[in-house]
């Protein structure tokens, strides 16, 4: 009985300490988030979309249209386009925005389907008086959102630039350790919201933008860190991954044809380099077989994306990792401008 009583007391003390730590962590997270947003105000403007305030940052005017719309990748904000937006703005109006819960945008109640994301972007542009036509420039997971936008609003899209875009069936093409990776991902998305709410992610620096070498200036890195440490951002990433994981279903259809739509596919050369994959796997003491398989899958996926249009151009950014806008921004800008010039509307009648 004495041992049992001591055990109960020990457990009560343990859970009491855990509860107190969680409360302190939650207060820390809320206060730090408020301070971050005060230190890094919205760089663009907020536009209401069905009750949610979305961040939209449009710069430049240019001559004629279309307007370039920048769609970021998974968990990324409008700031990910910093190295290229100012350069594009010298020639055209260019708009970057934050999906629900990301950057400075309000969070949604739950996961959004591809159709909802596309519809919300369309409503955002309409409410902000950003008139079509558009050229969509889309990074990573953003490529899937942009292709969905084109499916829903084809008459408003003049061209598409895919920047190391995700393939709809990419996750289904399993590499040797895919199931183990998917399981780890499931654990991570299950605990991430709690860890964010009690300040653990912020305290450990797991969402900090400067964890990896970056060409972004210090003030932009600080702003990225601020918004990425929001609990809303963690929830938004978890929601987007929840939708992504549906592509693990064998019934997931391949990306649909884009017809004759002007298309540029920019592929990260480092992502499809078999030799580099082998060397990095050996250096990190990880599976060479796995690394090579992933590189081959990525190469196949990028070739299939380039084949979606009969009017396409496939460019290998040979010095780039996944973030081509960081590694070879001038290459990205030149290809966007080339496409823009080929579809340029000099008057409303042209569009």
N, C-alpha and C positions, 0 to 999 in steps of 0.2 A: 504493500500500500504506500509506503514512504517513497519507494522508487517511482511508482506510478504518479504520485503527487508531484515529485520533482520534475518528471518528464512533462507533465501538463504545464507546470510553471515555466519550464524552459521553452516550450512551444509557444506559450502566450507571450513571453518576452521576445522570442524570435519574430513572431508575426507582428508584434507591436512595433519593433524596430523597423521591420519591412514597411509597415503601414506609414510610419512617421517619415521614412526615407522617401516613400512614394509621394507623400503630401509636399515635402520640401522640394522634391524634384519637379513636381507639377507647378509649384509657385515659381521656381527658377525658370522653367520653360516658358511660362506665360510672360514673366517680366522681361526675360531676355528677348523673346520674340517681339514684344512691344517696343523695346529699345532698338532692336534691329530695324524695324520698319520706320521708326522715327529717324534713324540715322541714314536710311536709304529709301527716300520717298519714291513714289511711282515715277518712272522716267517718261511715261507717255500719258495717256488719259484713261479713265475708267468709263466703260460703256455698259449699260444695262442690257442683259439678254435674258428674258424670261425670269426676271427676279434676281439674277446673279450679276454681279459687277465683274466684267472682264477687262483685263489690261490690254490696251492696244497702243502700239507705238509706231506712228507713221512719220516718215521723214522724206524730204526731197519732193520735187515736183516733176522735173524732166519735161520732155516734149511729147505730147500725145499720150497714148496709153498702149498697152495695158499696165495696170499696177501689179507690182510683184508682191506676193503674199508669202511670208516666211513661216513655215510650220516646223517646230522643233521636235526633237526626239523624245523618247521616254524619260520623264522626270526632268526635262530641261525647260528652261524659260526663254523668253525673248532675248535675254542677254547672251545666249549661246551664239547669236548671229552678230554680235558686236564687231568681229573682225571684217565683216563683209557689208553690213547694212549701210555704213557711211559711204563706202565706195559706190554701191549701187545707187544711193540717193543722189549722187552727182548727175545721174542720167535719167532716173525715173522715180516716180513715187514708189516707196517700198514700205510695207507694213509687217511688223512682227507682233505676235500676240502670245498671251499665256492661256493655255487650256484651263478648265475649271480646277481650282486648287493649286495650280502651279504658279510660280512667280508671284505676282501681286493679285491674281484673280481669286474671287470667292470660291470656296469649295462646293462641290455638288453633294447630294445626299448619298450617292452610291455610284457604282460603275456606270459608265456611259457606253452605249453601243457605238459602232462606227457611224451608223446613220445619225445618231444624236450629236456626235462630235461635228460631223459635216454640217448638219442643220444649224447648230449653234454658231459655227464660224460664218455661215451665210447670213444669219440674223445679225451677228455682230457687225459685219461689214455694211449691211443695209442700214442698221441703226446709227452707224458712224458716218453714213453718207459717203462710203467708199464704193464708187460705182464700178461695175464690171465693164470690160473683160479683165481677167486676171491671168497672170503667169504664176503658177504655184512652184515654190522652191522648198523642198521637203527633205529633212534629214532623218535617217534611221526609221524608227517607228512612225514618224510623221509622214513617210511615203505612203503607208497604208491609209492614213487619214485623208491624204490628198487624192489618192486614187478613188476613194469613196466619194469625196466631194465632186470629182469629175463625173462619176456615175450618176449622181443626183442632179448636178447642174452643168451638164455638158456644154450648153450654149454660152456659158459665162467663162469658160476656161480656154485660153488661146494656146497654152503650152505648159509643159511640166518638166521640172528639173529634179531628178531623184539623186540625193546626195547620200551615197552608201545606204540606200534604203533597205528596210526590212522586207522580206518576201512573205506573203501570206502563209505559205506552207513551210517556212524555214524551220520552225520548231518541230514540225512533224518529221522532218528528215533526220532521223536519229543517228547520232554518232556513238561510238562505243560506250561512253559513260553518260549518255543522255538521261536515262532514268534516275541515276544518282543525283545528277545536277538538278533535275526537275524536283526531286524530293527535297533537296536542300533549299531550293527556292521557295517551296511551299512552306517550310518551317520559317524561313526569313520573313515572308509576307504575313505569317500568322502572328509573329511577335513584334514586328516593326512598329505598328501603331502604338502599342503600350510603351515600348522603349522610347518613342518620340515624346509621348505625353508626359512622361516622368523625367525628361531631360537627358536620358542616357545617350541618345544619338548625338545630341549637341555637345555633351560633356566629353565624349570620346572623339569628337571631330570626324565621325564617319561620313557626314554629309558636306564637309568643308570642300570648297571648290579648289583649294590649293593643295589638296592631298597628293596630286600628281603635277608634274611640271606643266606649266601652261603659258602660252604667249599673251594671255589677257593682262591688261594693266591692273595694278593693285586695287584700284577703286572698283573695277568691274568684278574682280574676284571676291572682294569683300561683299559687294551687293549680291552676287550669286550665292555666297555662303549664307548670307542673311535669309534669303528666301528659301534656300534648300533646307535650312534647319527648322522651318515652320512645320508644325504637326500637320497642317493642311497639305503640305507638299508630300509628306510621307503617305498620308491617306490617298492622295491622288495617284501616286506611283503604284500603291497596292491595288487600287481600283483598275488602273490601266493594265497591270500585269494580270489581274483576274480575267479581263477580257482577252488578253493575249493568250492565256493558257487554253482557251477554247480551241486554238489552232492545233493543239495536241490531238484533237479528234481527227481520225482518218477521213472523216467526211468533209473536212475543210476544203472548199474549192480553191483552185489556183487563181492567181490574179487574172482578171478579165481583160480582154483586148481593149486597147486604146484607139483602135482604128488608125487614122492618119494623123492623129494629134502630134504636133511637134514635141519630141521627147529627147531629153538629154539624161543619160545615166552616168553619174560620176561614181566610180568604184575605188575604194581605198586599196591601193596596191599592196600594202602590208598585210591586209586581211586575206588576200588570196595567194600570197607568196609561200609556196610549199617549203622552200629552203629555209626561209625565215621562221616559219612555224616550227620546223624541226629544231633549229638552233635555240629558239626561245624555250621550247619544251625541255631540251637537255639542260639549259642553263638554270631553269627553275625546278629541275628534277621532277617534272610531270610527264604525263604520257605522250610520247611522240605520236603514237597511233591516233590518239584522240585529236591532237593538234592538227595533224595532217588531214584527218577526216573533216574537221570543221572548216579548214581552208578550202577544201574541195567542194564542200556543200555551198560555201559562200560564193565561190566562183561560178558554180552552176546557177545559183539563185540570181546573181547579177546578170548573167547572160540571158536568162529567161525574162528578166525585167526589161532588158534592152530590146527584146524581141516582141514586146507588147504592142509596139507601134510600127507601122511600115515607114514612118518618117522619124527615125531615131538616130541618135549618135551615142556611141559608148566610149567613154573616156576613162582610162586608168590613171588615177592619181598616184604615181609610182612612189612618191615620198611620203604618202599619207597613211596615218592610221584612220580609225573610224571617224574622227572629227576633221574632215577635209577642210572645213572653214577655218580651222586653227593651223593646220599643217601646210596647206597650199591655198590660201584665201584668194590669191590673184587668179589661180586657175579656175576656181569656182566662179568668181566675178566675171571673168572673160567669157565663160560659157553661158552664163545667164544673159549677159549683154548681147552675145551673138544670137541667142534665141529670141530675145526681145526685139532686136533689130529686124529679124526675119518675119515677125508677126506684128510689127509696129502699126498702130492705128494713128494716122495723122489727123483724122477728123472723125466725129461720131458716125458719119456715114460709112467709114471704112470698117467699123466694128459691128 
